[in-house]
Amino acid sequence: MPVENLARSDVVTASTETSIGELASTMDDADVGSVVIVDGETPRGIVTDRDLTVRVLAEEDDASDLDAEDVMSSDLCTIESGSGFYQATQLMAEHGVRRLPVCDADGALAGLVTVDDLNELLADEHEQLAEVIRAQRPPY
């Protein structure tokens, strides 16, 4: 299954100049754990709630002096929209990430797929398989 069928299209985004306070408020308001940092339509980085905790609070930095570019993961791992489920899981494992921005053929942000999305798909597939098994087994 291509990730474009799994990806959320309502990705929360911000620019590199967005303040840390605004990023945290955006995450809270949108009830998300990450914001993709974009330059136009091109993803450049990602800031997660963990980034805010580890790179700001744990370092005891003054958040008023920091913006998205200061704390974002700039070695962004993305996936093309036509790529498959297994490629997504492989990239997540190789790069140790739980979120993959999905890009179209031109490199523009098209969505976001998370490990939770993939896990939900697997749970649905297991449920369907269980129904097949239940239908075929003899009654006890």
C-alpha positions in Angstrom: 0.0 0.0 0.0 1.5 3.4 -0.9 2.1 5.8 1.9 0.0 8.4 0.2 -3.0 6.3 1.2 -1.9 6.3 4.8 -0.5 9.8 5.2 -2.4 12.6 7.0 -2.8 15.5 4.6 -3.5 18.1 7.3 0.1 18.5 8.4 0.9 21.2 10.8 3.7 23.4 9.4 5.7 26.5 10.4 8.6 28.5 9.1 12.2 28.4 10.4 11.6 31.8 12.1 8.6 30.6 14.2 9.4 31.0 17.9 9.6 28.1 20.3 6.6 29.4 22.3 4.5 29.6 19.2 5.5 26.1 18.2 4.5 24.7 21.6 1.2 26.5 21.4 0.6 25.3 17.9 1.2 21.7 19.0 -1.1 22.1 21.9 -3.9 23.8 19.9 -3.7 21.2 17.1 -3.2 18.3 19.5 -0.1 17.0 17.6 3.4 16.0 18.7 5.3 17.6 15.8 5.4 20.5 13.4 7.1 20.2 10.0 9.3 23.2 9.3 8.9 24.3 5.7 10.4 26.7 3.2 7.4 27.4 1.0 6.1 23.9 0.3 9.4 22.1 0.8 10.0 20.4 4.2 13.3 21.5 5.7 13.1 20.0 9.2 10.8 18.9 12.0 10.3 19.9 15.6 8.8 17.4 18.0 7.5 17.8 21.5 10.6 15.7 22.5 12.9 18.2 20.7 11.4 21.0 22.8 11.9 19.0 26.0 15.5 17.8 25.2 16.9 20.7 23.3 15.3 23.5 25.2 14.1 22.5 28.7 16.9 20.0 29.5 19.5 22.4 28.3 17.9 25.2 30.3 18.0 27.5 27.3 16.0 30.7 27.2 13.2 29.8 24.9 12.5 33.4 24.1 15.8 33.5 22.2 15.2 30.4 20.2 13.2 29.7 17.0 12.3 26.6 15.0 15.6 26.6 13.1 17.5 26.4 16.4 15.8 23.2 17.6 14.5 21.4 14.5 15.9 18.1 13.2 17.5 19.4 10.0 18.7 16.0 8.8 15.1 15.4 7.7 14.2 11.9 6.5 11.3 12.1 4.0 9.5 9.5 1.8 8.0 9.9 -1.7 4.2 9.6 -1.8 4.2 6.5 -4.1 6.6 4.5 -1.8 5.2 1.5 0.1 4.5 0.6 3.6 7.6 -1.5 4.0 9.9 1.3 2.7 8.4 3.6 5.3 9.0 1.1 8.1 12.6 0.5 6.9 13.3 4.3 6.8 11.9 4.8 10.2 14.0 2.0 11.6 17.2 3.1 9.8 16.9 6.7 10.9 15.3 6.1 14.3 12.3 8.3 13.6 8.6 8.0 14.3 7.4 10.5 11.7 8.0 10.8 8.0 7.0 13.8 5.9 5.6 12.5 2.6 6.6 14.5 -0.5 5.2 14.5 -4.0 7.4 14.1 -7.1 8.4 17.8 -7.0 9.6 17.5 -3.3 6.6 19.5 -2.0 5.1 18.4 1.3 2.1 16.1 0.6 1.4 14.6 4.1 2.8 13.0 7.1 2.9 9.3 8.1 3.6 8.2 11.6 4.5 5.0 13.3 1.1 5.1 14.9 -0.5 5.3 11.5 1.5 2.2 10.4 0.7 0.4 13.6 -3.0 1.1 13.2 -2.9 -0.4 9.6 -1.2 -3.5 10.9 -3.9 -3.9 13.7 -6.6 -3.6 11.0 -4.9 -6.2 8.9 -4.5 -8.5 11.8 -8.2 -8.1 12.6 -9.1 -9.0 9.0 -6.9 -12.1 9.2 -8.5 -13.1 12.4 -11.9 -12.9 10.8 -10.7 -15.3 8.0 -9.4 -17.7 10.6 -12.6 -17.6 12.6 -14.7 -18.2 9.5 -12.7 -21.3 8.5 -12.1 -23.0 11.8 -14.5 -25.7 13.0 -16.8 -24.9 15.9 -15.7 -26.1 19.3 
